[in-house]
Amino acid sequence: MADSADLEKEIDNLKGRNKRVEFDKAWETSFTRRLTISILTYIVAIAWLYIINESSSWLKAIVPVVGYILSTLSIPQIKKIWAKTKIQK
């Protein structure tokens, strides 16, 4: 049987894990993360379009960024609809 010291240690471990999970969830939904991914996507798209000598690289590089932003805005709503259908079954 576990003594109180072991139980306290286990509780502290669980609290630490919960804080890490909460932090990871906050990062996944943060504006900073979305902005960083958008900027990096834009830079990579510009570089690729420049390498292949595409005209209007600066403008055309916006397309994947807009797609990413729209997907991050729509996924929470789609998840809610999906969850409702799963709960009803």
Helices and strands as residue ranges (DSSP letters): H 4-28, H 31-51, H 57-60, H 62-88
